[in-house]
Amino acid sequence: MDAAGAALRIPADLPAERARHIQALAVKTFELLCCEGLARIDFFVEPGGASDSEAGVYVNEANALPGFTSISMYPKLWEVAGLRPSDLMDVLIEHALARHGRRPQGG
């Protein structure tokens, strides 16, 4: 635990169905807010083994500019998912270049 009493568990200790629901809700939140490139969607999840995977799950915030240091959650989450920080940077740069290429020219 850190000084604030929070423990970082990656991946979260959740039943698979609940984890899938939270992942889908993160994507939906990202899209509804018209996020681009990167964002970290944070949740509050009530403890307990709710039989309904959606019960007790609340979007807390969308962080459109998450930290990217050695202690930041954003790159740690991707690394656990199999994407090393250097590869994550490549993906984000490629996405930014593609997005720039889609911008209207002039004006």
Residue, then its C-alpha position, 0 to 999 in steps of 0.5 A: m500500500d502507498a501512503a494514501g492507503a491505496a494498493l495497485r493490483i495489476p491486473a485487478d482481482l476481479p471475476a473475468e466477466r466483471a473485468r470484461h464489463i469494465q473493459a467494455l465500459a472503458v472503451k465506451t467511455f473513451e468513445l463517448l467522450c471523443c477521446e483521441g490517442l490515449a486516456r486512462i479511464d478510472f473506476f470505482v468498483e464496490p467490493g463483493g461478488a455481485s452476480d451481476s457483473e455490472a452492479g457496483v461499477y462506476v466510472n470515476e474519471a477519464n484522464a485524457l493526459p495520464g502520467f507516463t513515468s516509470i511509476s505511472m499506472y498507464p504504461k504499467l497497465w499496458e505492460v501487463a497487457g503485453l505492450r512494453p513502454s517503448d512499443l506503446m510509444d511507437v503505437l501512440i506516435e503512429h496514431a498521432l501521425a495518422r491522425h495528423g494526416r487526416r486533418p484538412q490541409g490549409g486554412 
